Amino acid sequence: MVGTLYGLGIGPGDPDLITLKALKILQAAPVIAYPAPEDKDSLARAIIAPHLPGGQKEIVIETPMVPGRFPANDVYDKYSEEIAAELNVGHDVAVLCEGDPFFFGSFMYIYARLSERFETVVVPGVSSAMASACQIGMPITSRYDVLTVLPAPIPAEDILRRLQACDAAIIMKVGRHFAKVRDVLGTLDLIDKAHYIEHATMDNQVMMPLSEATFEKAPYFSMIIVHKRGEAWK
């Protein structure tokens, strides 16, 4: 008998935002696996640490966070086989994923390698995008609004073009691209209709109207939410 592979969405950072289903699986699984930057602590593990029962085997998926090297296929090849070895001896494995597993989630790279070989259950989680909107108090869409999700590292001209074609946007992974994104929003006269947030739902959360964000760089876990009407209900 082989084990079941679980991809658990564990939410954006607040430990209480894990779903009941994910919590039950997390506490029952004999093996958990989670991503971690090389030589740094895992944010995913830190999020669920209050819920761990103890005594579980832990697999740390050390991943290089270097532009141009993600996803690191050799890394996911290696750890997928380590996870497969546990599944083959009958151990269920719960792989932790910040936010939602299939919304920019790292679990998708494990899923791609193992889901055809093993029974796999994916448990959705609260995404950072939805959590950020709630923290800001900014509904994102209403009625027939078109929402666009943009990764900030894409070229400025692509961001501008896509913003022109939508009603509202979530711009993720802002980080060192903050100034570029702000300039594009300025070109479109949208700065006063945008909000900035970093580390949503965590103890070190910061949020403000984009017009008050005068710095040049932001943390990796940051995003900008903009609605062209300013408020979705208008």
PyMOL commands that set and color helices and strands:
alter all, ss='L'
color gray80, all
select helices_A, chain A and resi 15-17+20-28+43-51+73-88+107-114+128-136+156-164+175-187+191-193+210-212
alter helices_A, ss='H'
color red, helices_A
select strands_A, chain A and resi 5-9+31-37+57-63+93-97+120-123+147-151+168-172+194-198+206-209+222-227
alter strands_A, ss='S'
color yellow, strands_A
deselect
rebuild
show_as cartoon
